[in-house]
Amino acid sequence: MRRFAVIGHRAMSKGKLPLNDLAGGAGRMDVLVRAVMSALLTSHGLRENVEVILHLQGGPGPHRRLKFVGTELRGFHAEERSVAGLIAKAIREPLPAIGQWIERTPGLYDGGGQLSHTLKEWNDSTIVRLDANGERLWKQDCTIPNDSTPNHQSIAFLLSDDQPLETEEGIARSLGTTWLQGHHAIAICHFLLDEGVQLNL
């Protein structure tokens, strides 16, 4: 299982999502939408071994979490406005209690809570905090195995929107010295795992 937790510091957690202003009025929801698409989509399909949790922290009201489960998703299309529409439907609903997940559409779950709650739910995963100042995520002197099988059963990556990720949780690892956009970072993580590159954990 590959998991991604994406922190949206200003992302709307409740109300009517302005689909024509995802970058502004929605609190950089565009960044989160692109992250979800990179995590879940291949060129011609969905990755079934992926779970993404968006952390909507911009209010109004308490923080909200939206969980996308690759094996269960239906009606998920490779178009930003369509994905934003799924999010919009979810955040119009009353906020569930912390620890409770309510399925809003097939494969999309809605719940309360913060990053700490997500990490408790992911206690069976190796947690990696993407940080440009950390050590490289991959072992630079390694060779790629011929069978190209991933070397981790369950791994979870923590990343943020356009603001710094303020947590010390997880193993800090870098994808390079250049700060990348979240959806690019996710694509690189998938590439490394797809190719069976030995990770530096």
C-alpha positions in Angstrom: 0.0 0.0 0.0 1.2 3.5 -0.9 -0.2 6.3 1.1 0.0 10.1 0.8 -1.1 12.7 3.3 -1.3 16.2 1.9 -1.7 19.2 4.2 -3.8 22.0 2.9 -3.1 24.9 5.3 -5.7 27.2 3.8 -7.9 24.7 2.0 -11.6 25.1 2.7 -13.0 22.5 5.0 -16.7 23.5 4.8 -19.1 25.4 2.6 -19.5 26.0 -1.1 -16.3 25.4 -2.9 -15.6 28.1 -5.6 -14.8 25.8 -8.5 -13.7 28.8 -10.6 -11.3 30.0 -8.0 -9.5 26.9 -6.6 -6.2 28.7 -6.3 -7.6 31.8 -4.4 -11.0 31.6 -2.8 -10.7 27.9 -2.1 -7.3 28.2 -0.3 -5.0 26.6 -2.9 -7.3 23.7 -3.4 -5.8 23.4 -6.9 -2.6 22.1 -5.3 -4.4 19.4 -3.4 -6.5 18.4 -6.5 -3.3 18.0 -8.6 -1.7 15.9 -5.8 -4.7 13.6 -5.6 -4.6 13.1 -9.4 -0.9 12.4 -9.4 -1.2 9.9 -6.6 -4.2 8.0 -8.1 -4.0 8.2 -11.9 -1.8 6.4 -14.4 -2.0 7.2 -18.1 -5.0 5.0 -18.7 -6.4 4.0 -15.3 -6.3 4.2 -11.5 -3.7 2.9 -9.1 -5.5 0.5 -6.8 -2.8 0.2 -4.2 -3.0 3.9 -3.2 -4.7 5.8 -0.5 -4.7 9.6 -0.2 -5.8 11.7 2.7 -6.3 15.5 2.2 -6.1 17.6 5.3 -8.4 20.6 4.9 -7.3 23.1 7.5 -8.5 26.5 6.2 -11.9 26.5 7.8 -14.5 27.6 8.4 -14.7 25.4 11.5 -12.6 22.4 12.5 -10.1 20.6 10.3 -11.5 18.0 7.9 -10.0 15.0 6.2 -11.0 13.5 2.9 -9.7 10.0 2.1 -9.5 8.6 -1.5 -9.2 4.8 -1.7 -7.9 3.7 -5.1 -9.5 0.2 -5.0 -13.0 1.6 -4.4 -13.1 4.8 -6.5 -15.8 5.2 -9.1 -16.5 8.2 -11.3 -13.0 9.6 -10.8 -11.8 11.3 -13.9 -8.5 12.8 -15.1 -9.8 16.4 -15.0 -9.2 18.9 -12.2 -12.6 20.4 -12.2 -14.2 16.9 -11.9 -12.0 16.0 -8.9 -12.7 19.4 -7.3 -16.4 18.6 -7.8 -16.1 15.5 -5.7 -14.4 17.5 -3.0 -17.1 20.2 -3.2 -19.9 17.6 -2.7 -18.1 16.3 0.4 -17.5 19.6 2.2 -21.1 20.7 1.8 -22.0 17.8 4.2 -21.9 18.1 8.0 -18.4 17.3 9.4 -18.2 13.7 10.8 -16.8 13.1 14.3 -13.0 12.5 14.7 -12.3 8.9 14.0 -15.4 8.4 12.0 -15.3 8.0 8.2 -18.5 8.5 6.1 -18.5 7.4 2.5 -19.7 10.4 0.4 -19.2 8.9 -3.1 -17.7 5.4 -3.9 -14.1 5.5 -2.6 -14.2 9.0 -1.1 -14.6 9.1 2.6 -15.1 12.2 4.8 -13.9 12.5 8.4 -12.8 14.9 11.1 -9.3 15.0 12.6 -5.8 16.2 12.0 -2.5 14.7 10.8 -1.9 13.0 14.2 -5.1 11.0 13.7 -4.0 10.0 10.2 -0.6 8.8 11.5 -2.3 6.7 14.2 -4.4 5.0 11.5 -1.2 4.4 9.4 0.8 2.8 12.2 1.5 -0.2 10.0 3.3 2.0 7.4 6.8 3.4 7.2 6.2 7.2 7.4 8.4 9.5 5.2 8.3 13.2 5.5 9.3 14.8 2.2 11.9 17.5 3.1 14.3 19.0 0.6 16.8 19.4 3.4 16.8 15.7 4.4 18.9 12.9 3.1 18.0 11.5 -0.3 15.1 9.1 -0.4 16.9 6.6 -2.6 20.3 5.0 -2.1 22.5 6.6 -4.7 24.9 3.6 -5.1 22.1 1.0 -5.6 21.2 -0.9 -8.7 17.6 -1.5 -9.8 16.6 -5.1 -9.3 15.7 -7.0 -12.5 12.3 -8.0 -11.2 11.4 -4.3 -10.5 9.3 -5.2 -7.4 8.8 -2.6 -4.8 10.9 -3.0 -1.7 8.3 -1.8 0.8 4.9 -3.4 1.6 3.4 -0.2 3.0 4.8 3.3 2.9 3.3 6.6 3.6 4.5 10.1 2.4 3.7 13.4 4.1 3.8 16.5 2.1 2.3 20.0 2.1 0.7 22.6 -0.1 2.6 25.8 -0.9 3.5 26.3 2.8 6.1 24.4 4.9 5.1 21.2 6.5 5.3 21.8 10.2 5.8 18.4 11.8 8.7 16.3 13.0 6.8 13.1 12.4 8.3 10.5 10.0 11.7 10.1 8.5 12.8 13.2 6.7 13.9 12.4 3.1 14.6 14.6 0.1 13.9 14.2 -3.6 16.6 16.8 -4.4 17.6 20.2 -3.3 15.0 22.0 -5.5 11.6 22.4 -3.9 9.2 20.6 -6.1 5.4 21.0 -6.5 3.6 18.4 -4.6 2.2 16.5 -7.6 5.7 16.3 -9.1 7.0 14.9 -5.8 4.3 12.3 -5.7 5.1 11.2 -9.3 8.8 10.7 -8.4 7.8 8.6 -5.4 5.7 6.4 -7.6 8.5 6.1 -10.1 11.0 5.0 -7.5 8.6 2.4 -6.1 7.4 1.2 -9.5 11.0 0.6 -10.5 12.0 -1.1 -7.3 14.7 1.4 -6.4 16.2 0.7 -3.0 15.1 3.4 -0.6 17.2 5.1 2.0 15.1 4.4 5.1 
